[in-house]
């Protein structure tokens, strides 16, 4: 994804929140809390698919823009868009039957739309949808793994002090559909059915004027079996790493 398209998605996230707020205000509703933020992560991207001769592993930075809108007390809408890529100074080399294959770069994208409903003071039910894309360029040939599915999970936040809290969330995607494709010619080479798991945990510090800083860990893994190879499970996309985020509530 080009930088212009990344910026477009980020603007859209902010625009959705702004339009929602404006619509509510125009209708005479009292606006709920809005939270917007961004984060940077550094971690490990893992990719395997039916086309691979090996499991590809790379470290790379990942950026995110996110938003939360309180529709009703204890009911929130969430949006989170993640993107990251890394062009290699020196190609990774993999071997198949003594024939080398050269990977030039890696990429990762992740879009999450969700709603949360408060079950207790510190525990929320999460319902949502995720779409992911991972990919690599091998000998100038682009491969993309893309998939999506609905998810259900829980999110907990426990105060330690007035300003400091610890939080964690886990979501499970019971049924994920995915494909491996070659964007340069539009071909879809493989189809998959599987599951996904998303985990975040972190320590958050909130100031008195709405600014929050969070330090934590995130992990997303989407795995499936291919139509052409029912015996093998492929981690089509997996990212694990630490993150630092800054957000503002108003």
N, C-alpha and C positions, 0 to 999 in steps of 0.2 A: 504494500500500500504506500502511495506517495505521501509526502508530507502534507500536500494540499488536501488530500482526502482525509488524512488524520485530523487536520484542523477543522475540516467540514463536520466530521462526526462530533468532535468536541463542541463545536458551536451548536449543533443540533441538540445535544444533551442539555446545554444551557437554555436553548430556545424552548424546549419542551417544558422545562420547569417554569420559565418566564410566562409562557402562554397559559399554562395551567393556573398560575397565580393571577394573571390578568383576567381570565375567564371567571374565576371564583370571585374576584373583587367586583367585576361587572355585574355578576348575579346577586351581589349583596351578601355573599357568605363571608364569614370571618376567616381570614387566611390562617392556615396552620404553619408550623415551622418549616422553613426551607433550609437545606444544608447542601452546599456545593464544595467540591474539593478536588484535589489531585494527589497523585502519589507516584513514587518511583520505587521499583523493585530491582533486585539483582539476584539472579538465581540460575537454575539449570533447566533447560528445555530438553525433553526427551521425545523422540519421534520414532515410531516403527510402523510400517504398513506392509501390505502384500508385495509392494514393488521394491522394498528395501532388501539389501543383501546383508544388512547389519542394523543394529540399533544406533541411531544417530543421537549424540549427546553434545550439547553446547551450552556455555554460559553466556548470558546476555542481559542487558538492561531492559526493563519493561516499564512502560509508563501507563498511567490510568487517569481518567476523568470520571467523576461520579457525582450523583445527586440524590437527594432524598426529599420527599414532599409529604408532609403530614396531612392526609386527606381528612381524617377524623381523629379524635383522640384515640391513641393506641393503634391507629391504622396508617401505614406509610406505604408510599410507592418509591421504589428504588431503581436506579439505572446506573450501570457501571460498564465502561468501555476501556479495554486494555489493548495496548499495541506495543510491539517490540520487534526489532530486527538486528541482525549483526552480519555485516560483510566481513569475510575473513581476509586477513593480510596474507596468510598462507593457507592454501586449500587443505581441508581434511581429506585424508586418503583412506578408502576402504577397499577391500579385496574380495573378489569372487572368482574362485577357480584360477587364481594367480593373475586375474585381470584387474587393474586398478580402476577405481571410480573416485572422482574428485568432487567434493562438495564445496561450493563457493560461498554460500550464505545460508542463513536460517531466518525464519520469521514466525511470529505468533500473534494471534488476535483473539479477542474474547469479548462478547457482548452479553450482558446479563440484565434481564428485566424481571423485577420481582415485586411482590407485595408482602408486607408483614402485618400480623395481627397479634396484639399483646394477649398472652395467655395468663401471665402473672406479672407482677411488678418488674421482674428481671428476666423474663423469658418470653420470646416471640415465636410464633409459627411463621415459617417462610414458605411461600408458594411462588414459583416463577418459571422462567424459560431461559435457556442459555444456547448461544451459538458460538462455536469455536472454529478457528482455522489455524493450522500449523503448516509449515512448508520448508522446502529447501531447494536449492539450485544445484544440480549435479551435472557436471560437464556442460554447463549452460542450458540444461534442460530442467524446467521448473515443474515441481510436483507440489500439489496442495492436498491436504487432508481437511475436510470440512464436515461438521456435523452439528446436530442440535437435538434438543429434547426438553421436556418439562421436568421440573424438579420440586422436591419437597424437603424441608429441613427445619432446623431450630437455630435460634440466635439468642445468646445469653449475654447480659452485661451486668457486672457486679461492682458497685462502688467500693473503693478502698478508703478514700477521703472525699471531701467535697469536690475536689478538682481532679482526682485520679481514680480511674476505673480500669478493670480488666474485662475484656470481652472475647467471645468466640462464636463462630457460626459454622454449621455443617449442613450441606445440602446433598441429597442423593437424587440422581437422575436414573430412574428405573428402566427406561427404554430410550436409547439413543440411536438415531439413524445417521450414518455418515458415508462419505464417498472419498475416494482418491481420484484426482483429476489432473489433467495437464492443461493449464490455462491457455498455452500458446496455440493449441489446436482444438480446444473445447471438448476433448474426449474425457469421459468418465470411465476409468478402468476397473474399479472395484467398488462394491457396496458392502456396508458393514451394519451389524446390529449389535448393540452392547449397552454399557452403562457408564455413568459419569459420577464423579465425587468431587466436591468442592469444600475446602476447609480454610478458614481464616481465624487467627487468634492474635491478640495484641494488647498492649498497654496504652491507655489513652489519657492525655492530660488536657483539660479544658479550662480556658481562661474565663474571667468574669465577663468578657465582652464578646463571647461566642466563637472565639478561635480555638480549634482543637488540633493537637498534634498526636499522632498515633504511630507507634513502633511495633512491628509484629512480623508474622510469618503467614504466607499464603501457599496453598497447594491445590492444583486442579489436575485431574487425571481423567481422560476419556478413552475407554478401551472397548474393542469390539472384535467379533469374528467376521471374517470375510465370506461372501457367498461362495467363493471358489476354494476356500480352505477352512472348513468348519472346525478343524482340530486345533487351530492356532489362534491365540488371543493377541491382538496388536494394541499397543498403547499409541493410538493415533496422535495424541497430543497430551503432554504432561509438563507442567511447570511447577517448580518448587523453589521458593526463595524468600528472603526477608524483604520487608518494605518499610518505607517511611512516608506517611501521608499528612497532609495539612488540609483542614476544612474549616468552613465558616458557616455558622447558623444565624439566621435572621428571621 
